[in-house]
């Protein structure tokens, strides 16, 4: 049976790297997870045989490495592609080509 929208306890998991307080806000969360064996083990347990995706704000090499390590898709364009489609002139050109 599929989980309902209201069934967040089964669908949403929060994983905090064990050294999150040491790293602070200056290290990307994806890197903190890569440096955290316990958090990675927990994440692997959650994504095995489930539909899972990895969301990232500004995608960097750490997001791509974490996505590959967990074998889950990354739901953002690669940085090289984001530069091409993320600017206003490129967006206008893509819109014109799509119409």
KANOR-V986040 format. One record per backbone hydrogen bond with DSSP energy under -1.0 kcal/mol. CO is the residue of the C=O (numbers start at 0). NH is the residue of the N-H. E is the energy in kcal/mol with one decimal. If there is no record, write none. Layout:
CO;NH;E + CO;NH;E
This chain:
3;6;-1.2 + 5;7;-1.3 + 6;10;-1.1 + 7;11;-2.9 + 16;19;-1.8 + 18;22;-2.0 + 19;23;-2.0 + 27;31;-2.2 + 28;32;-2.5 + 29;33;-1.9 + 30;34;-1.9 + 32;35;-1.2 + 35;39;-2.4 + 36;40;-2.2 + 37;41;-2.2 + 38;42;-2.7 + 39;43;-2.8 + 40;44;-1.9 + 41;45;-1.6 + 42;46;-2.1 + 43;47;-1.3 + 46;49;-1.7 + 53;74;-2.6 + 59;63;-1.8 + 60;64;-2.4 + 61;65;-2.6 + 62;66;-2.7 + 63;67;-2.2 + 64;68;-2.7 + 65;69;-2.2 + 66;71;-1.9 + 72;53;-2.6 + 73;75;-1.3 + 77;81;-2.9 + 78;82;-1.7 + 80;84;-2.0 + 81;85;-1.8 + 86;90;-2.5 + 87;91;-2.4 + 88;92;-2.3 + 89;93;-2.6 + 90;94;-2.2 + 91;95;-2.5 + 92;96;-2.3 + 93;97;-1.8 + 94;98;-1.5
